[in-house]
Amino acid sequence: MYNKYSTTLILGSFPSVKSRASMFYYAHPQNRFWRILPRIYNNHQTLETNEEKSQFLLEHRIALWDVLHSCTIEGSSDSSIKDAVPNDLTFLLENSDIRRILCNGTTAYKLFQKFQKFDLEKSVEVLQLPSTSPANARFSEETLEKIWKEALLHHK
C-alpha cells in the first residue's frame, strides 16, 4: 500500500495469520500498530475499516509492505520462517518519494538487510524499530508510541 507521495515505508516481516485472513496489515486485534499510529499524529479516532486505515496512511504519506513475498511459517511465528522469498521493493521505491524505511521489529530488519539489496539514486535511511506485535511484551504501548513517534516525526 503506497502512492507516489509516500515518504516513509514501514516494513513488516511477513503477515500474521489474522492479517493474511483479512488481507490487510496488522490485523491482529492485539497488535498495537493501529492504536499507536493515530495517536502519534494527534488523531484520536479509532481506525476500524481497511478503508479508514488506508486513507490515514495515504494522508500521512506512509507506505506499508512486507520484506517477504512468501515463506514457510508456523502460524505467525517469525522465528519459524523458512524458505523465504523477498518482495522486490524496486518498483515501489522508484515510484514513490520514499526517504526512509522503518522496519517493524528485529526480524523485519534482519530480513531486509539479508535480502533487500538495491541501488537507488537517492539515499534512504533505514531504521529498526521495536515490533508492535503482541508477542513483543518487552515494550509497553506507551514506550512503543514514544519510539515510533520519534522515528516518524523527528527524522533527518
N, C-alpha and C positions, 0 to 999 in steps of 0.2 A: 504494500500500500504506500503510494507516494504520488507526488506530482512534480512538475518542473520547478516549482518554488521551494520544494523541501530542502532544508539546510542541515538538518540533523537526522541521521539514520540510527535507529535503535534496533540492534540485532539480538535476537534470541538464539538459542542453540537449535532446537527443533520443537515443534508444537507439542504441548501436552495432549493427553488423551481427550480431555474436555475441549481443548482448542481445535483439535482435529475434527471432533464431532460437530462443533458449532461453526467450523470453518472461519474462525476469527481468532485474533491474537489474545493471549492471556485471558482465556475464558473460564478458567477455574475460579469459582467464587471466592476462594481463599487467597488467590494471588492478589498482591497489594498494588499492582501496576495501575489499575483503573481507579483506585482510591487516591493514590498519591499524585498522579499526574494532574488532575484538575486543580487540586489544592496548590500545587506549585505555581499555577498560572492564575491564582485567586479566583478560580471558577469553582464554586462550591456545590454545583449541581451534580447529581448522580448520573453518570453516563450509563444508560441501560441498554440501548439497542446498538447493534453494529453500525447502523447509520449515524447515530449520535457520536459514537466513538470515532468513526471515520471523519466526520465533519470537524470534530475537535482537533484531531491530528493535523488535518489539512490547514485549519485556521492558524495553528501554531508551527506550521512548516516542518512537521515531524513525519518521517517515513518509518515504516515498520517492516521488517522482514526477518528471516532466519538464516543463519550461516549454512545450515544443511538443507538440501533438497530432499534427501531421503536417507534412511539408515535403518538398521535393525535396532529395536529398542524394546525394553521390557516396561510396559506401561508408560510412565512419564519420567522414568529414572535416567537422568543424564549420564550417570555413572555406568549405565549398561549399554551405551551407544557403541555399535559396531558397524562395520561396512558403510562408513559414512561417505556420502556423495554431496559435495558442496554445491550451493547455488552459485551461479555466475552473477556477480554483482556489477559487472562491467556496464551493462545496458542502463541499469538504474543510476549508477554514478555518472555516466555520460549524459543522461537525460534529466538531470536534476541539478540543484545547486548545493549538493551535499558538501559540507565543510568539515564535519566531524562525525565519527561513528562511536556510539555508545554501546558497548557490549553488556547485555543484561546477564551478568554472572560470570563466574570463572570459566565454566565450560564453553560458553559462547566466545569468550575472549581467546581461550586456547585453541578452539577450532578455527576461529578467524585467523589467528597467527599461523596455524598449520596450513590452511587451505586457500586463503584469500590473498593470492599474490597477483597484483595487478599494477600496471603502470598508469599513472594519471598525470595530466599536465598540471593539475592543481594539487596542492598539498591537502591532505586530510588528516585531521587529528583523530587518534583512536584511543579511547579510554575504556578501562574495565571498571564497571560499577557493580556493587553488590546486587545479587539477584533479588527480584521482587517475589520470587516463588515462596509459597508457604513452607517449603522444605528448608528454606534459609531462616531458621529460627534465631540465628546468631544476631540478626539485626532487627530492632523494633521498627514498627511502621514509622515512628517519628524520626528515627535515625536515617532510615531509607529516604524519607522525604527530604531531609536536610542535605544528604549527599547527592541525591538526584537533582535537587534544586540548584545546587552549586554547579553541577555539570551542565544543566540545561540553560541556566540564566547567566552564569558568570564565567563564560568561556573566553578563550583567547580571541 
